[in-house]
Amino acid sequence: MFVHKTVSNSNKMSTENKRRKRKRLTTLRTSSYIHHEYANTSATHPSPVLTSHLPRIWQFVARHVFKTTIIATSIAFSVLHKDVTSFLLSVTAFAIHRLLYSSVPP
């Protein structure tokens, strides 16, 4: 039988508060990580889940190959259909993509 019941209860509360605080911090870290991982995703990015197991340089390469493939497919499609406006837009998009990402380090 506990003589100091209040001490026992305060220790229990302290432990419970520590557990809650630890859980809250873990949740914040997890949500921050998820936000960071998915904040920059778009239609032209492969899913981070698909490339997350790769080293950073290969993630960089995968993103650029993915974007370049989309733009190259668009150019090929517009050439096959002899659509001059679409061709010019595709070439412009490709040029802008190359200019923007040629100076960005991985």
MOPAC internal coordinates of N, CA, C and O (Angstrom, degrees):
PM7 1SCF
backbone

  N    0.0000 0     0.00 0     0.00 0    0    0    0
  C    1.4511 1     0.00 0     0.00 0    1    0    0
  C    1.5285 1   109.02 1     0.00 0    2    1    0
  O    1.2310 1   121.16 1   -43.58 1    3    2    1
  N    1.3218 1   115.38 1   136.42 1    3    2    1
  C    1.4546 1   120.31 1  -179.44 1    5    3    2
  C    1.5163 1   110.33 1   -81.68 1    6    5    3
  O    1.2310 1   121.54 1   -48.15 1    7    6    5
  N    1.3151 1   114.67 1   131.85 1    7    6    5
  C    1.4580 1   119.79 1   177.38 1    9    7    6
  C    1.5228 1   109.22 1   -81.12 1   10    9    7
  O    1.2310 1   121.20 1   136.36 1   11   10    9
  N    1.3245 1   115.31 1   -43.64 1   11   10    9
  C    1.4657 1   120.27 1  -178.30 1   13   11   10
  C    1.5238 1   109.11 1  -100.70 1   14   13   11
  O    1.2310 1   121.67 1   -98.90 1   15   14   13
  N    1.3017 1   114.41 1    81.10 1   15   14   13
  C    1.4546 1   119.29 1  -176.88 1   17   15   14
  C    1.5351 1   111.47 1   -66.29 1   18   17   15
  O    1.2310 1   120.12 1   143.87 1   19   18   17
  N    1.3105 1   117.38 1   -36.13 1   19   18   17
  C    1.4602 1   120.50 1  -179.56 1   21   19   18
  C    1.5254 1   111.20 1   -65.35 1   22   21   19
  O    1.2310 1   120.12 1   142.96 1   23   22   21
  N    1.3123 1   117.38 1   -37.04 1   23   22   21
  C    1.4650 1   120.80 1   177.74 1   25   23   22
  C    1.5179 1   109.75 1   -64.23 1   26   25   23
  O    1.2310 1   120.98 1   137.06 1   27   26   25
  N    1.3155 1   115.73 1   -42.94 1   27   26   25
  C    1.4563 1   120.65 1   179.36 1   29   27   26
  C    1.5333 1   110.40 1   -61.50 1   30   29   27
  O    1.2310 1   120.38 1   135.74 1   31   30   29
  N    1.3366 1   116.88 1   -44.26 1   31   30   29
  C    1.4588 1   120.44 1   179.24 1   33   31   30
  C    1.5236 1   111.73 1   -65.37 1   34   33   31
  O    1.2310 1   120.18 1   140.28 1   35   34   33
  N    1.3156 1   117.27 1   -39.72 1   35   34   33
  C    1.4629 1   119.34 1  -179.53 1   37   35   34
  C    1.5288 1   110.59 1   -67.70 1   38   37   35
  O    1.2310 1   120.40 1   142.83 1   39   38   37
  N    1.3274 1   116.84 1   -37.17 1   39   38   37
  C    1.4642 1   119.21 1   175.94 1   41   39   38
  C    1.5233 1   110.81 1   -64.18 1   42   41   39
  O    1.2310 1   121.38 1   139.28 1   43   42   41
  N    1.3148 1   114.97 1   -40.72 1   43   42   41
  C    1.4570 1   119.52 1   179.13 1   45   43   42
  C    1.5272 1   110.00 1   -63.24 1   46   45   43
  O    1.2310 1   120.15 1   136.04 1   47   46   45
  N    1.3246 1   117.32 1   -43.96 1   47   46   45
  C    1.4605 1   121.27 1   178.83 1   49   47   46
  C    1.5197 1   110.98 1   -63.87 1   50   49   47
  O    1.2310 1   121.14 1   138.76 1   51   50   49
  N    1.3054 1   115.43 1   -41.24 1   51   50   49
  C    1.4526 1   119.52 1   179.23 1   53   51   50
  C    1.5291 1   110.42 1   -60.83 1   54   53   51
  O    1.2310 1   120.73 1   135.66 1   55   54   53
  N    1.3079 1   116.22 1   -44.34 1   55   54   53
  C    1.4642 1   120.84 1   178.38 1   57   55   54
  C    1.5198 1   110.72 1   -63.54 1   58   57   55
  O    1.2310 1   120.76 1   137.99 1   59   58   57
  N    1.3277 1   116.15 1   -42.01 1   59   58   57
  C    1.4623 1   120.93 1   178.96 1   61   59   58
  C    1.5332 1   110.95 1   -63.66 1   62   61   59
  O    1.2310 1   120.43 1   137.33 1   63   62   61
  N    1.3267 1   116.78 1   -42.67 1   63   62   61
  C    1.4633 1   120.62 1   178.48 1   65   63   62
  C    1.5261 1   111.29 1   -63.93 1   66   65   63
  O    1.2310 1   120.73 1   139.38 1   67   66   65
  N    1.3235 1   116.21 1   -40.62 1   67   66   65
  C    1.4675 1   119.85 1   177.82 1   69   67   66
  C    1.5282 1   110.62 1   -62.51 1   70   69   67
  O    1.2310 1   121.01 1   137.88 1   71   70   69
  N    1.3319 1   115.68 1   -42.12 1   71   70   69
  C    1.4606 1   119.76 1   179.56 1   73   71   70
  C    1.5362 1   110.62 1   -62.99 1   74   73   71
  O    1.2310 1   120.59 1   136.47 1   75   74   73
  N    1.3391 1   116.48 1   -43.53 1   75   74   73
  C    1.4660 1   120.32 1   178.45 1   77   75   74
  C    1.5242 1   111.59 1   -62.57 1   78   77   75
  O    1.2310 1   120.76 1   136.56 1   79   78   77
  N    1.3281 1   116.16 1   -43.44 1   79   78   77
  C    1.4579 1   120.62 1  -179.92 1   81   79   78
  C    1.5303 1   110.42 1   -62.94 1   82   81   79
  O    1.2310 1   120.56 1   136.28 1   83   82   81
  N    1.3226 1   116.53 1   -43.72 1   83   82   81
  C    1.4577 1   121.18 1   179.37 1   85   83   82
  C    1.5340 1   110.30 1   -61.78 1   86   85   83
  O    1.2310 1   120.77 1   137.36 1   87   86   85
  N    1.3207 1   116.14 1   -42.64 1   87   86   85
  C    1.4625 1   121.21 1   179.34 1   89   87   86
  C    1.5311 1   110.46 1   -63.97 1   90   89   87
  O    1.2310 1   120.22 1   137.75 1   91   90   89
  N    1.3276 1   117.19 1   -42.25 1   91   90   89
  C    1.4632 1   121.94 1   179.51 1   93   91   90
  C    1.5205 1   111.01 1   -62.77 1   94   93   91
  O    1.2310 1   120.35 1   135.98 1   95   94   93
  N    1.3343 1   116.94 1   -44.02 1   95   94   93
  C    1.4635 1   120.57 1   179.37 1   97   95   94
  C    1.5248 1   111.39 1   -64.77 1   98   97   95
  O    1.2310 1   120.53 1   139.71 1   99   98   97
  N    1.3181 1   116.59 1   -40.29 1   99   98   97
  C    1.4638 1   120.48 1   178.08 1  101   99   98
  C    1.5215 1   110.33 1   -62.54 1  102  101   99
  O    1.2310 1   120.49 1   137.57 1  103  102  101
  N    1.3206 1   116.67 1   -42.43 1  103  102  101
  C    1.4595 1   120.82 1   179.03 1  105  103  102
  C    1.5219 1   110.50 1   -63.44 1  106  105  103
  O    1.2310 1   119.93 1   136.90 1  107  106  105
  N    1.3160 1   117.74 1   -43.10 1  107  106  105
  C    1.4628 1   121.13 1   179.04 1  109  107  106
  C    1.5213 1   111.17 1   -63.23 1  110  109  107
  O    1.2310 1   120.45 1   135.84 1  111  110  109
  N    1.3289 1   116.75 1   -44.16 1  111  110  109
  C    1.4663 1   119.78 1   178.96 1  113  111  110
  C    1.5207 1   110.77 1   -61.96 1  114  113  111
  O    1.2310 1   120.46 1   137.70 1  115  114  113
  N    1.3217 1   116.73 1   -42.30 1  115  114  113
  C    1.4626 1   121.06 1  -178.79 1  117  115  114
  C    1.5177 1   110.60 1   -65.24 1  118  117  115
  O    1.2310 1   119.95 1   133.52 1  119  118  117
  N    1.3316 1   117.69 1   -46.48 1  119  118  117
  C    1.4588 1   119.67 1  -178.71 1  121  119  118
  C    1.5194 1   110.91 1   -67.00 1  122  121  119
  O    1.2310 1   119.93 1   144.68 1  123  122  121
  N    1.3171 1   117.74 1   -35.32 1  123  122  121
  C    1.4593 1   120.85 1   177.26 1  125  123  122
  C    1.5218 1   110.39 1   -64.97 1  126  125  123
  O    1.2310 1   120.34 1   138.23 1  127  126  125
  N    1.3313 1   116.96 1   -41.77 1  127  126  125
  C    1.4587 1   121.57 1   178.82 1  129  127  126
  C    1.5224 1   110.54 1   -63.54 1  130  129  127
  O    1.2310 1   120.78 1   135.38 1  131  130  129
  N    1.3339 1   116.11 1   -44.62 1  131  130  129
  C    1.4632 1   119.56 1  -179.72 1  133  131  130
  C    1.5208 1   109.89 1   -63.66 1  134  133  131
  O    1.2310 1   120.09 1   137.21 1  135  134  133
  N    1.3367 1   117.42 1   -42.79 1  135  134  133
  C    1.4585 1   120.08 1   178.70 1  137  135  134
  C    1.5236 1   110.38 1   -61.20 1  138  137  135
  O    1.2310 1   120.29 1   135.38 1  139  138  137
  N    1.3284 1   117.06 1   -44.62 1  139  138  137
  C    1.4588 1   121.32 1  -179.47 1  141  139  138
  C    1.5291 1   110.94 1   -62.29 1  142  141  139
  O    1.2310 1   120.10 1   137.64 1  143  142  141
  N    1.3142 1   117.42 1   -42.36 1  143  142  141
  C    1.4589 1   121.38 1  -177.14 1  145  143  142
  C    1.5252 1   112.26 1   -68.92 1  146  145  143
  O    1.2310 1   120.16 1   144.86 1  147  146  145
  N    1.3284 1   117.30 1   -35.14 1  147  146  145
  C    1.4516 1   120.40 1  -172.90 1  149  147  146
  C    1.5253 1   113.78 1  -104.93 1  150  149  147
  O    1.2310 1   119.75 1   176.08 1  151  150  149
  N    1.3121 1   118.08 1    -3.92 1  151  150  149
  C    1.4650 1   120.33 1  -176.42 1  153  151  150
  C    1.5204 1   111.65 1   -65.89 1  154  153  151
  O    1.2310 1   119.94 1   145.72 1  155  154  153
  N    1.3195 1   117.73 1   -34.28 1  155  154  153
  C    1.4593 1   120.82 1  -175.19 1  157  155  154
  C    1.5211 1   113.28 1   -98.57 1  158  157  155
  O    1.2310 1   119.57 1  -166.31 1  159  158  157
  N    1.3060 1   118.42 1    13.69 1  159  158  157
  C    1.4545 1   119.56 1  -179.78 1  161  159  158
  C    1.5149 1   109.54 1   -81.74 1  162  161  159
  O    1.2310 1   120.84 1   -32.17 1  163  162  161
  N    1.2983 1   116.01 1   147.83 1  163  162  161
  C    1.4566 1   121.66 1   176.91 1  165  163  162
  C    1.5179 1   107.61 1  -152.51 1  166  165  163
  O    1.2310 1   120.79 1     6.58 1  167  166  165
  N    1.3100 1   116.10 1  -173.42 1  167  166  165
  C    1.4638 1   119.89 1  -179.49 1  169  167  166
  C    1.5301 1   111.45 1   -66.31 1  170  169  167
  O    1.2310 1   120.25 1   156.77 1  171  170  169
  N    1.3261 1   117.13 1   -23.23 1  171  170  169
  C    1.4644 1   119.57 1  -177.98 1  173  171  170
  C    1.5183 1   112.86 1   -96.40 1  174  173  171
  O    1.2310 1   119.89 1  -174.85 1  175  174  173
  N    1.3326 1   117.81 1     5.15 1  175  174  173
  C    1.4659 1   121.15 1   176.80 1  177  175  174
  C    1.5213 1   109.45 1  -108.69 1  178  177  175
  O    1.2310 1   120.00 1   -45.16 1  179  178  177
  N    1.3101 1   117.61 1   134.84 1  179  178  177
  C    1.4641 1   116.93 1   169.65 1  181  179  178
  C    1.5245 1   109.19 1   -66.45 1  182  181  179
  O    1.2310 1   120.42 1   -24.02 1  183  182  181
  N    1.2811 1   116.80 1   155.98 1  183  182  181
  C    1.4608 1   120.71 1  -178.98 1  185  183  182
  C    1.5205 1   110.90 1   -61.10 1  186  185  183
  O    1.2310 1   119.63 1   -44.11 1  187  186  185
  N    1.3516 1   118.32 1   135.89 1  187  186  185
  C    1.4640 1   120.18 1   177.91 1  189  187  186
  C    1.5239 1   112.16 1   -59.84 1  190  189  187
  O    1.2310 1   120.83 1   153.28 1  191  190  189
  N    1.3286 1   116.01 1   -26.72 1  191  190  189
  C    1.4616 1   119.46 1   179.17 1  193  191  190
  C    1.5262 1   110.09 1   -64.81 1  194  193  191
  O    1.2310 1   120.52 1   144.06 1  195  194  193
  N    1.3313 1   116.61 1   -35.94 1  195  194  193
  C    1.4632 1   120.49 1  -178.33 1  197  195  194
  C    1.5221 1   112.50 1   -71.53 1  198  197  195
  O    1.2310 1   120.23 1   148.94 1  199  198  197
  N    1.3314 1   117.17 1   -31.06 1  199  198  197
  C    1.4656 1   120.03 1  -175.43 1  201  199  198
  C    1.5209 1   113.38 1  -109.39 1  202  201  199
  O    1.2310 1   119.50 1  -179.17 1  203  202  201
  N    1.3273 1   118.55 1     0.83 1  203  202  201
  C    1.4620 1   120.22 1  -173.02 1  205  203  202
  C    1.5214 1   113.14 1   -66.21 1  206  205  203
  O    1.2310 1   119.75 1   157.50 1  207  206  205
  N    1.3324 1   118.08 1   -22.50 1  207  206  205
  C    1.4583 1   120.07 1  -179.73 1  209  207  206
  C    1.5255 1   111.79 1   -82.56 1  210  209  207
  O    1.2310 1   120.15 1   170.30 1  211  210  209
  N    1.3228 1   117.32 1    -9.70 1  211  210  209
  C    1.4606 1   121.15 1  -178.18 1  213  211  210
  C    1.5245 1   110.70 1   -85.21 1  214  213  211
  O    1.2310 1   120.21 1   -25.54 1  215  214  213
  N    1.3461 1   117.20 1   154.46 1  215  214  213
  C    1.4688 1   119.43 1   172.15 1  217  215  214
  C    1.5294 1   109.89 1   -62.19 1  218  217  215
  O    1.2310 1   120.70 1   -20.97 1  219  218  217
  N    1.3206 1   116.27 1   159.03 1  219  218  217
  C    1.4697 1   121.29 1  -174.90 1  221  219  218
  C    1.5392 1   113.32 1   -55.84 1  222  221  219
  O    1.2310 1   119.79 1   138.34 1  223  222  221
  N    1.3280 1   118.00 1   -41.66 1  223  222  221
  C    1.4723 1   120.04 1  -178.40 1  225  223  222
  C    1.5233 1   110.55 1   -64.27 1  226  225  223
  O    1.2310 1   120.12 1   143.11 1  227  226  225
  N    1.3294 1   117.38 1   -36.89 1  227  226  225
  C    1.4628 1   119.64 1   179.97 1  229  227  226
  C    1.5200 1   111.33 1   -73.51 1  230  229  227
  O    1.2310 1   120.00 1   151.68 1  231  230  229
  N    1.3260 1   117.60 1   -28.32 1  231  230  229
  C    1.4689 1   120.17 1   173.72 1  233  231  230
  C    1.5282 1   109.19 1   -64.78 1  234  233  231
  O    1.2310 1   121.06 1   137.79 1  235  234  233
  N    1.3302 1   115.58 1   -42.21 1  235  234  233
  C    1.4634 1   121.50 1   178.43 1  237  235  234
  C    1.5312 1   110.10 1   -60.97 1  238  237  235
  O    1.2310 1   120.68 1   132.72 1  239  238  237
  N    1.3348 1   116.31 1   -47.28 1  239  238  237
  C    1.4682 1   121.46 1   179.85 1  241  239  238
  C    1.5294 1   110.13 1   -62.34 1  242  241  239
  O    1.2310 1   120.35 1   136.18 1  243  242  241
  N    1.3231 1   116.94 1   -43.82 1  243  242  241
  C    1.4715 1   120.67 1  -178.70 1  245  243  242
  C    1.5239 1   111.37 1   -60.46 1  246  245  243
  O    1.2310 1   120.36 1   137.34 1  247  246  245
  N    1.3334 1   116.92 1   -42.66 1  247  246  245
  C    1.4713 1   119.72 1   178.68 1  249  247  246
  C    1.5194 1   111.19 1   -61.34 1  250  249  247
  O    1.2310 1   120.32 1   135.57 1  251  250  249
  N    1.3320 1   116.99 1   -44.43 1  251  250  249
  C    1.4623 1   119.68 1  -176.17 1  253  251  250
  C    1.5200 1   112.24 1   -73.00 1  254  253  251
  O    1.2310 1   120.19 1   144.20 1  255  254  253
  N    1.3120 1   117.24 1   -35.80 1  255  254  253
  C    1.4670 1   119.70 1   175.82 1  257  255  254
  C    1.5234 1   109.27 1   -64.21 1  258  257  255
  O    1.2310 1   120.43 1   138.71 1  259  258  257
  N    1.3109 1   116.78 1   -41.29 1  259  258  257
  C    1.4603 1   121.90 1   179.66 1  261  259  258
  C    1.5320 1   110.47 1   -61.30 1  262  261  259
  O    1.2310 1   120.37 1   130.88 1  263  262  261
  N    1.3318 1   116.90 1   -49.12 1  263  262  261
  C    1.4690 1   120.64 1  -179.82 1  265  263  262
  C    1.5224 1   111.22 1   -64.21 1  266  265  263
  O    1.2310 1   120.57 1   134.49 1  267  266  265
  N    1.3312 1   116.51 1   -45.51 1  267  266  265
  C    1.4602 1   120.59 1  -178.22 1  269  267  266
  C    1.5225 1   110.40 1   -62.94 1  270  269  267
  O    1.2310 1   120.00 1   141.79 1  271  270  269
  N    1.3172 1   117.61 1   -38.21 1  271  270  269
  C    1.4650 1   121.24 1   178.76 1  273  271  270
  C    1.5234 1   110.80 1   -63.37 1  274  273  271
  O    1.2310 1   120.29 1   137.29 1  275  274  273
  N    1.3127 1   117.05 1   -42.71 1  275  274  273
  C    1.4708 1   120.25 1   178.69 1  277  275  274
  C    1.5282 1   110.39 1   -62.11 1  278  277  275
  O    1.2310 1   120.37 1   133.45 1  279  278  277
  N    1.3239 1   116.89 1   -46.55 1  279  278  277
  C    1.4669 1   120.48 1  -178.05 1  281  279  278
  C    1.5243 1   110.46 1   -67.42 1  282  281  279
  O    1.2310 1   119.90 1   137.58 1  283  282  281
  N    1.3393 1   117.80 1   -42.42 1  283  282  281
  C    1.4654 1   121.13 1   179.50 1  285  283  282
  C    1.5315 1   110.80 1   -63.41 1  286  285  283
  O    1.2310 1   120.25 1   141.65 1  287  286  285
  N    1.3158 1   117.12 1   -38.35 1  287  286  285
  C    1.4677 1   120.86 1   177.49 1  289  287  286
  C    1.5228 1   110.11 1   -64.39 1  290  289  287
  O    1.2310 1   120.63 1   139.83 1  291  290  289
  N    1.3096 1   116.40 1   -40.17 1  291  290  289
  C    1.4625 1   120.95 1   178.04 1  293  291  290
  C    1.5242 1   111.10 1   -63.10 1  294  293  291
  O    1.2310 1   120.51 1   137.32 1  295  294  293
  N    1.3403 1   116.63 1   -42.68 1  295  294  293
  C    1.4679 1   120.91 1   178.52 1  297  295  294
  C    1.5263 1   109.84 1   -63.46 1  298  297  295
  O    1.2310 1   120.22 1   132.88 1  299  298  297
  N    1.3242 1   117.19 1   -47.12 1  299  298  297
  C    1.4665 1   120.87 1  -179.31 1  301  299  298
  C    1.5271 1   111.12 1   -61.07 1  302  301  299
  O    1.2310 1   120.29 1   137.83 1  303  302  301
  N    1.3195 1   117.05 1   -42.17 1  303  302  301
  C    1.4622 1   121.17 1   179.79 1  305  303  302
  C    1.5276 1   110.73 1   -62.46 1  306  305  303
  O    1.2310 1   120.44 1   136.26 1  307  306  305
  N    1.3366 1   116.77 1   -43.74 1  307  306  305
  C    1.4668 1   119.46 1  -178.47 1  309  307  306
  C    1.5244 1   111.55 1   -69.40 1  310  309  307
  O    1.2310 1   119.83 1   147.20 1  311  310  309
  N    1.3499 1   117.93 1   -32.80 1  311  310  309
  C    1.4688 1   120.61 1   177.39 1  313  311  310
  C    1.5310 1   109.65 1   -68.71 1  314  313  311
  O    1.2310 1   120.30 1   136.11 1  315  314  313
  N    1.3197 1   117.04 1   -43.89 1  315  314  313
  C    1.4675 1   120.61 1  -179.89 1  317  315  314
  C    1.5251 1   111.86 1   -61.06 1  318  317  315
  O    1.2310 1   120.34 1   144.87 1  319  318  317
  N    1.3059 1   116.95 1   -35.13 1  319  318  317
  C    1.4606 1   120.53 1  -178.48 1  321  319  318
  C    1.5249 1   112.56 1   -95.04 1  322  321  319
  O    1.2310 1   120.54 1  -174.40 1  323  322  321
  N    1.3200 1   116.57 1     5.60 1  323  322  321
  C    1.4750 1   122.99 1   177.53 1  325  323  322
  C    1.5342 1   111.82 1    52.77 1  326  325  323
  O    1.2310 1   121.32 1  -137.14 1  327  326  325
  N    1.3178 1   115.09 1    42.86 1  327  326  325
  C    1.4577 1   121.27 1   179.18 1  329  327  326
  C    1.5301 1   107.75 1  -100.25 1  330  329  327
  O    1.2310 1   120.49 1   -79.30 1  331  330  329
  N    1.3267 1   116.68 1   100.70 1  331  330  329
  C    1.4632 1   122.05 1  -172.84 1  333  331  330
  C    1.5288 1   111.52 1   -65.67 1  334  333  331
  O    1.2310 1   119.84 1   136.36 1  335  334  333
  N    1.3118 1   117.92 1   -43.64 1  335  334  333
  C    1.4655 1   120.78 1  -178.79 1  337  335  334
  C    1.5254 1   110.96 1   -61.62 1  338  337  335
  O    1.2310 1   120.94 1   133.20 1  339  338  337
  N    1.3136 1   115.81 1   -46.80 1  339  338  337
  C    1.4591 1   120.06 1   179.05 1  341  339  338
  C    1.5237 1   110.82 1   -63.23 1  342  341  339
  O    1.2310 1   120.60 1   140.94 1  343  342  341
  N    1.3258 1   116.47 1   -39.06 1  343  342  341
  C    1.4652 1   120.85 1   178.56 1  345  343  342
  C    1.5287 1   110.59 1   -61.76 1  346  345  343
  O    1.2310 1   120.32 1   133.15 1  347  346  345
  N    1.3257 1   116.99 1   -46.85 1  347  346  345
  C    1.4650 1   120.51 1  -179.42 1  349  347  346
  C    1.5327 1   111.24 1   -64.40 1  350  349  347
  O    1.2310 1   120.09 1   139.95 1  351  350  349
  N    1.3236 1   117.42 1   -40.05 1  351  350  349
  C    1.4595 1   120.23 1   177.21 1  353  351  350
  C    1.5303 1   111.33 1   -63.95 1  354  353  351
  O    1.2310 1   120.67 1   139.34 1  355  354  353
  N    1.3191 1   116.33 1   -40.66 1  355  354  353
  C    1.4639 1   120.18 1  -179.91 1  357  355  354
  C    1.5217 1   111.43 1   -66.30 1  358  357  355
  O    1.2310 1   120.43 1   137.37 1  359  358  357
  N    1.3254 1   116.78 1   -42.63 1  359  358  357
  C    1.4658 1   120.84 1   179.10 1  361  359  358
  C    1.5271 1   109.91 1   -65.06 1  362  361  359
  O    1.2310 1   120.50 1   139.39 1  363  362  361
  N    1.3281 1   116.64 1   -40.61 1  363  362  361
  C    1.4631 1   120.47 1   177.65 1  365  363  362
  C    1.5283 1   110.79 1   -63.31 1  366  365  363
  O    1.2310 1   120.48 1   136.60 1  367  366  365
  N    1.3231 1   116.69 1   -43.40 1  367  366  365
  C    1.4685 1   120.27 1   178.21 1  369  367  366
  C    1.5259 1   110.81 1   -61.99 1  370  369  367
  O    1.2310 1   120.63 1   139.00 1  371  370  369
  N    1.3198 1   116.41 1   -41.00 1  371  370  369
  C    1.4632 1   120.36 1   179.12 1  373  371  370
  C    1.5306 1   110.67 1   -64.73 1  374  373  371
  O    1.2310 1   120.45 1   136.76 1  375  374  373
  N    1.3336 1   116.75 1   -43.24 1  375  374  373
  C    1.4689 1   120.72 1   179.71 1  377  375  374
  C    1.5333 1   110.76 1   -63.51 1  378  377  375
  O    1.2310 1   120.37 1   136.36 1  379  378  377
  N    1.3134 1   116.89 1   -43.64 1  379  378  377
  C    1.4665 1   120.51 1   178.80 1  381  379  378
  C    1.5271 1   110.26 1   -63.45 1  382  381  379
  O    1.2310 1   120.73 1   137.31 1  383  382  381
  N    1.3171 1   116.22 1   -42.69 1  383  382  381
  C    1.4721 1   120.54 1   178.15 1  385  383  382
  C    1.5285 1   110.61 1   -59.12 1  386  385  383
  O    1.2310 1   120.25 1   134.74 1  387  386  385
  N    1.3162 1   117.13 1   -45.26 1  387  386  385
  C    1.4697 1   121.11 1   179.91 1  389  387  386
  C    1.5284 1   110.72 1   -65.14 1  390  389  387
  O    1.2310 1   119.95 1   138.11 1  391  390  389
  N    1.3280 1   117.70 1   -41.89 1  391  390  389
  C    1.4664 1   120.53 1  -179.70 1  393  391  390
  C    1.5252 1   111.66 1   -65.69 1  394  393  391
  O    1.2310 1   120.71 1   137.48 1  395  394  393
  N    1.3233 1   116.25 1   -42.52 1  395  394  393
  C    1.4622 1   119.83 1  -178.28 1  397  395  394
  C    1.5157 1   112.50 1   -66.81 1  398  397  395
  O    1.2310 1   120.30 1   141.17 1  399  398  397
  N    1.3244 1   117.03 1   -38.83 1  399  398  397
  C    1.4544 1   119.80 1  -172.78 1  401  399  398
  C    1.5230 1   114.14 1  -100.80 1  402  401  399
  O    1.2310 1   119.77 1  -179.82 1  403  402  401
  N    1.3287 1   118.05 1     0.18 1  403  402  401
  C    1.4645 1   118.83 1   179.15 1  405  403  402
  C    1.5252 1   111.41 1   -75.17 1  406  405  403
  O    1.2310 1   120.12 1   153.47 1  407  406  405
  N    1.3386 1   117.37 1   -26.53 1  407  406  405
  C    1.4628 1   120.24 1  -177.62 1  409  407  406
  C    1.5272 1   113.24 1  -101.68 1  410  409  407
  O    1.2310 1   119.83 1   179.47 1  411  410  409
  N    1.3360 1   117.93 1    -0.53 1  411  410  409
  C    1.4656 1   120.91 1  -177.80 1  413  411  410
  C    1.5230 1   109.40 1   -88.42 1  414  413  411
  O    1.2310 1   119.96 1   -59.26 1  415  414  413
  N    1.3456 1   117.68 1   120.74 1  415  414  413
  C    1.4701 1   118.94 1   177.26 1  417  415  414
  C    1.5292 1   110.59 1   -72.09 1  418  417  415
  O    1.2310 1   120.01 1   -27.66 1  419  418  417
  N    1.3256 1   117.59 1   152.34 1  419  418  417
  C    1.4720 1   119.60 1  -179.52 1  421  419  418
  C    1.5136 1   111.82 1   -67.05 1  422  421  419
  O    1.2310 1   120.10 1   180.00 1  423  422  421

